[in-house]
Structures are given as structure tokens and as C-alpha cells.
Amino acid sequence: MSPESEVDFPADVMADALPGTLPEALYAELVAFRRDLHMHPELGNQEFRTTAAIKARLEKAGLAPRVLPAGTGLVCDIGADSEGPDGASGMLALRADIDALPIPDTKSECPYRSTVPDRAHACGHDVHTTVVLGAGLVLADLHRQGLLPRPVRLIFQPAEEVLPGGAGEVIKSGALEGVGRIIAVHCDPRVDAGRIGLRQGPITSACDRLEIQLDGPGGHTARPHLTTDLVTAAARVATEVPALVGRRVDTRAGLAVTWGRIESGHAPNVIPQHAELAGTVRCLDIRAWRQAPDIVVAAIDEVANLYKAKSEITYVRGVPPVVNEPETTELLRDAMVVRRGMSSVEDTEQSLGGEDFSWYLEHVPGAMARLGVRTPGERTVRDLHQGDFDADESAIRVGVELFTAAALLHPTR
């Protein structure tokens, strides 16, 4: 390691001697495992095949994974029987999400493209899963050698893509009992493979779902003054509510309403009796997010009442922002620097995407890193939630070695 990439570690954990790198044979196996998951994507709470594959590989390594009560997802402890300064009470958890998206895989020339119609691992959860599995296998081997200083828990979570996310049920099952800190990665197609992006504080946005039904008597377009003009009412809700909401909180909170669907009417000369709008509410600040339902609902009612439309509002709580705890963020930074040097870590901006990893951080400190999956030099960005998304598989090695280094450095923080 070059001098500029050295960090301050205790004498017994020297950077140039840190174990936990990924053997070539295991790396090849993990690439094949990821490709198998990619070919067989499963939606949230339906990940039975995925769960079985993870369970079988962990058991083959001599571990004892526990399937979650709903039948998908699992947790697995490594070294929980070991004696340490805090026993198992301060264990580090590694979290992966295992579900796919309900969109078609549009990669035309890819031997491992999805075999399931209208299903794809287009958010990189197959990579996340493989990284945590690989880290678990490496850490289990270190534990057998007496080199794992503190227990580690693997959490393979279902249904991240289903609001409000599967994390809540995982937490209810007791998966955080004994956990002192939790870490995760998320694929980032705008960061080169071999690098990670880090940020202290908020790294993702809150995300809620909003559905509105507007009703009124309707009538002939020749006599709008005798009707509730629902098309105009819906248009005003669509344009005025985001503006009102943006003026009722500190603008730095980034509270924003964005519509994804507006439907109303069937004929050009008939004012309809029903209109629907649906969209998302996103927020960068957790305090403003807690106020968001009251603010958004009040704004909708005000605009709808102005146009004499009856409104029925469904506000579905999603996820708060992921707020990276500073000490855990620095643990990830140190772990990456040990493996690949200072230049392998870059600062990242807060994303407006939502992530239910945030629910874990309501209970224990933790942090999420952005895992670079873009092939260096590639100009085309295969963005998340698109049917042609793919990842440079060398990111699997990076993620595994990041997590193993974090597990080994964790007791020194």
C-alpha cells in the first residue's frame, strides 16, 4: 500500500496484513451465483428460490441460517459463540435486499438475462445479495481460523421494493437483537467498479406514495358552470399542490410532490364525474418528512375545495431518508482505504431515491455505501430500474472485501 493510502490502525491489525481477501475460486463461484439469481428474479415476498439458494450455500459452509417467519429472507450469525469484549451484543450486521423488479429484462445479448417474463434484477439486488453471501463465506473461514474478532450477522431481506419495504418485518422478527451496527451497499451505475461513494448524514431521500380520487357531478362541456369541472380540478391539484407544499416547509428540506399518473374522462364533450392522480412524495430532511402527510393532505383539500371537488386521499407511508451515522461511515471509508487506497473512495451526493435500509437506522447506527458497478471507461450509463441495467461483476470482489475489512476493523472503532 502506498504511503498516501495508509490509515491509522492498531498494531495488531496492520493494513498490509489484513486478511479477508477473496480467493479466485470463490470469486468465480460468486459470479456464477449472481448470474443464476439474475436469470431467476423474484418479486418482493415471493423470493422462495432465492432464499433456498442462499440457505443451501450457507449450510454448505457449515453455518446455520434461519429463514424469516414469512418464508422468504433469512439471517445467519457467524461467530456468535465466540467470546469478545461485548459478547454478541455488539455484532456487526451486513444487510442485503434480495427482491427484483416487475419490469422486463431488455438486454439483447446477455447469456444470463432474466428467464422470467416482466421480471428483472434491474436495481442490483442480485449483486447486493452475492456480496453479503461472499463476505459471509470469507468471514466464516476467518472465524474457523480464530481471526474473526467479533460476531457478524448476515441479513438477507425480502421486499425492499414494496412500500414501506420489508425491513420492518425483518426488524419485528428480532433480526437486530444483539446488533450494535449495520452496514450495506447499493449499486451505483455512475461510479466506476473498484470505487465506492460515501457521505455522512442523509444519503437517500424519504419516499411516500400518494393516491387521490376526485369526484363531482360532471356534465356537458357546454355548461361547465353547472358542474364540478373535474378535469380542471385535477389539473389544478397537479400544478398547485406541489407549489403549495414547497412553500410550507424550509426549502432546504426538499419536500416535493411529483405525479406519475393522471386519469379522467372518456369523451371530449363530457365533463367526467371522476378523476385520479397518483405520485410520490419525496423529502431530503427527516424532520420535514414526519410532517409531510399533514402538509400534503391539507394542500390537496384546499385546492380541491376551491374547485368544489370531493377528494379522497390515500397517503401511504414509505421510507424515511437513509441517514449515515458518521462513525460507521468512517468505518466503511477506512475499510475501503485498507483494501484499495485513498483514491478508491469518492464523496457522493444525496439521492432522491428511497431505500428501506433507513428503517434499520431508526434502531441502530449504520451506514450505506454506493458500490461502483460501471465498467471503467464505459460512456453509457445503464441506470437503475431500467430493463438494460447490468453491473461490472468485479464489483462483487470489491463489495466482499469492503465488508470483510469492515468486520475486522469494527472492534477498533
N, C-alpha and C positions, 0 to 999 in steps of 0.2 A: 504494500500500500504506500502511495506517495505521501510525503510529509503533510501536504496541504489537506489530505483527506483523513488525517488522524483525528480522533476524538479522545476525550479523557476517560479512560476506563480503569477499573481497579486492576491491580497487578495480576490477579488470578483469572482475569478474563481479557487477555490481550487480543487486540483486533486481528493480528496476523495469525492467531491460533484458534479463532472461534470456530467450533465445529458446526455441523448442521448444514453443510452444503449438499446439493442434490446430486446423487450418483447418476451417471449417464443412463444406466439400465432403468432406474426408477423414473427418470425424466421421460424416456421413451414410452414407458408404461402409462404415465400420466397423460401424455399427448394422446395415446390411443383411448384412454378412459374419457378424456374430454370430447374426442370426436364421436365416441359412442353416445354420450349424452346429447351432443349436438344433433345427432341423427334421430334421437328419440325424445324430443321435447315434450314436457308435460305441464299443463296449466296448474295454477295455484290450488292446493288441497287435493290435487289428483296425481301427485308425484310418487306413485307407488313403485314403479320400475326404478326410478332414480334412487329412491330410498333403499330399495333392496340391493342395488348395485353398490352403494356406499357402504351399507351394513356388511355385505359379504366381504368387501376388501378390508375393512377394519378388523373383522373377525379373523380373516386370514393372517393378519399381523399379530394376532393374539390379544386383541383388545375386546372390550365388552360394550359395544354401542347399545343405546336404549332408544327404541323408536318412540316418538311422541304419541300422546294419547289418541290423537285423531287418526293415526296410522300412516302419516307422511311426515318426513323430517325426523331427525334424531340428534341425540347428544352423545358424546363419548369422552370420558375422562382418561387422561394419561398421567400416571404417576401420582394419583390421588392417595395412594397408600404410603407415599414417601414422607419422611419426617423433614420438616423445614421450619424456619423461624415462625411462620404463621400457619403451619399445617396446610390444610386445603382451603383455609378461609380467604386467602389472598390470591387464588389462582387466576391466571390469565385466560380469558376466553377468546377463541378465534371464531368469527361468525361468517358463514356463507349462506346465500339465498339460493334456492335450488329450482325455482319455477321458471317457466318460459312464457312467451307472449302469444296472444291469439292473432298472429299475422303470418302470411306465407313467407317461406324462405325463397328469395328470388335469385340466389347465387346460381348462375347457369352452369359453370364448370367447376364443380367442387365435389370431390368424392365423398365428403361427409355431410353434404347438405341434408336438411331435415327430410325424413321419410314420412312425416305426418302432415297431411294437408292442413294449411292455415295455422300451423304451429311452428314457432321458431325461437331459438335461443338468440334473440336479437338485442339482448341487453348485457350479454356476457356472464350470465349466472352460471353457465357451464364452466367458465373459466374460474369464477369465484369458488365454486364447489371443488374443482380439481385442485386449486391452490390450497384450500384448507385440508383436503384429504392428503395431499402430498406432504404438507407440513406436519400433519398428524403422524404419518408413517415415519418421517425422519425423526420426529421427537420421540416416538415410541422406541426407536432404535437407540437413541441417546439415553433414554431412561433405562433401558436394559444394560447399558454400559455404565450407569451411575453418573451420567453427565447432565441430567436434567435437574436444575436446582429447585424448581418449584412446579407443582402440578399445573396442567393445562387442560382446558375443556374445549372440545370442538362442538360447535353448534351449527347444524345444517337445518336452516329454517325454510319452511314452505311459505308460499303465498305472499311473497313480498309485493307482487304486482297487483294484489287485490286489496283495495282500500277497506279498512285502515291498516292493512298489512298483517302478515302472520306473526309478527314479533310479539304482539300482545298475548296470543295463546301460548307461545313458547315461554314467555315470562311467567304466565299463570301456572304452567306445568312445573315450575321450580328450577328452570334451567340456569337462573342467575344465582341460586343459592350457593354460597361459598366462593362466588366470583368477586374479585377485587378490581378487575379492569377488563375491558373488552376492546378488541380491535377488528377492523375489517378493511377490505379493499373494494373499490368499484372500478371496473374497466373505464378507461378514458381514451377514446379514439383520436384525441387531439394531442396526446402525449406519446412520445416515442417509446417503444418497448426498450426496457433497460433503465427506465426512469420512473419516478413517482412524483405526484404533485401533492403538496401538503399545505395546510392552512390552519392556524389556531382560530378558535371561535367558529361561527357558522360557516359550513362548507356546502350545505344544500338549503333549499327553501322548504317552508311548510307548504303542504298541498291538500286542499279540501275539494270536494265535489259539490256542485250546485245544480239543482234542477228546479225549474219554475213552470207552473201551469197558470195561464191567464184565461179567464172566462168572462163572457158577456153575451148579451142577446144577439149581436150581429145584425145583419140586414142587407139592404141593397146599397151598392156604392153610389147610387144617385141620391141617397138620403143619409149620409154619414152623421148628420146632426141628430138623427133619431135612433142611433145605435151606439154601442160601445165599439169604437173603431180599434179592434184588437191588433190589426197589423201595425197601425201607428203606435199603439201602446207597447207592443213588443219591440218595435224599433227604438222607441224612447228608452225603454228599460235597457236595451242592449247598449245604447250610447251614453245615457246619462248616469246609470248606476256606477260604472267604473269611474267616472269623473267624480261623482259624489263621494264614493268610498275613498278615493285618493286624497280628498280634502279633509277627511275626518280622523286621520292619524298623521303622525310625523312622517313626512315624505321619505325619510331615511329608512322607515320600516319596510318600504317596498310592497305594501299591500295592494294587490292587483287582481281584478276580476277579468277573466278572458273567456270569451264564448267559443264553443266548439260546434254548437248546433242551434239553429232557429227554424221552427216549422210552423206554418199556419196557412190555412186556406186551400181551396181547390179550384176556384173559378175566378176569372179576372173581374167580374162584376158582382161578386158576393163578398160582403164583409163577414168573415168567419166568426164562429162562436167560441173558438178555442185556439190558443197558441201555446207553444212550448219553447223554452230556452234551456240550454244546458251548457255548463262550462266548469271552469276550475277557479279556485281562489288560492293565490299563492302569496307568501309573505316571507320576508327575509328576517324578521325580528320575532322572537318567540313571545314577547310580551304583547305585541300587537296581534299576533296570531290568536292568543287567548281571547282577545276582544272581538275578533273578526266576525263570528256568527251574528252577534248583536248589531254590529255596524252594517254588515251587508244586508241582513234581513230588513232593517229599518229603512235603508236606502231603496230597496225594491218596493216595499209597501208605499213609500212616499210617492214614487214615480207612478206606480200602478194606480193608486188612488186618484192622482191628478187626472188620469185619463179614464176614470170610472171603470177600471178593470178589476175583477176579483182575482186575487193572487193566492196560489197555494205553493209554498216554498218547501223544498226538501234540501236541507243543508247536511251533507254527510261529512263528519269529521274524518280527516285523512291522517296526516302525519305532521308533527312539528319539524322545525329545522334540525338537521344534524349539527350539533354544536361541539366541535372538537375541544376536549379538555387539554390545556396547554402541556401538562406533564406527559400525557400519553402521546400527544403529537410529537414531542421531542424524543420520546422513546422510539417512535417509528423513524424519525429522522436519523437518530444515532444508529439504529439497526441497518438502515439503508446505506449510510456512510461507511459502516464497517464492511459491508458486502461489496459496494461498488464505488465508493468515494463521494466526495462533496458534490461533484458535478451531476450525480445521478438523482439529485433532489431539486425540484423546482417549486416555486411558490405557485399557488393556484387561486383562482377567483371563486367566490361563492356562486354556486349554480342555482338556477331556478327550478331544477328538477327536485322531486321529492324522494325520500328514502326512509323506509320504516326502521332502519338501524337507529333512528332518533329515539325510538321508544326505549331501547336498552339504556340509553344515556340519561333517561329520566330516573334510573335506578343506580347505575354505577358509572364511574368515569370511563371515558374511552375516546377513541378517535378513528376516523376513516381516512384512508389514503386513496388517491386516484392512481390506479395502476395503468401505466402506459401500455397500449396494445397496438399502436401504429407502427408499421414497419419503417425503420429509419430511412429517410429519403423518399418515401411514398407521398405523392402530392394529393391523391384522392383521400378524403376523409370519409370513411364508412361509418356514418353516425349511428348512435344508439336508437333503438326502436324503429329501425329501417330493415327491410327484408334482405338487403345485401350485406348486413353487418357481419364482420368476421374479425378475428383477433390474431395478431402475430403470436404464435404459440410459445415463443421464447419468453413471453411474459409469465408463463406458468413457473418457469425456473426462478424468475425474479420474485414473484409473489411468495413462493415456498421459502426461499432463502431470507426474504424480509421477515416473514413470520417466525421462522426458527431463530433468527438473530434476536428478534424482539422477546421471544420466550426465554432465551438465555441471558439477555440483559435486564429483563424485568426486575429481578431481585435487587439490582444495583441502583435502581432509581430512587 
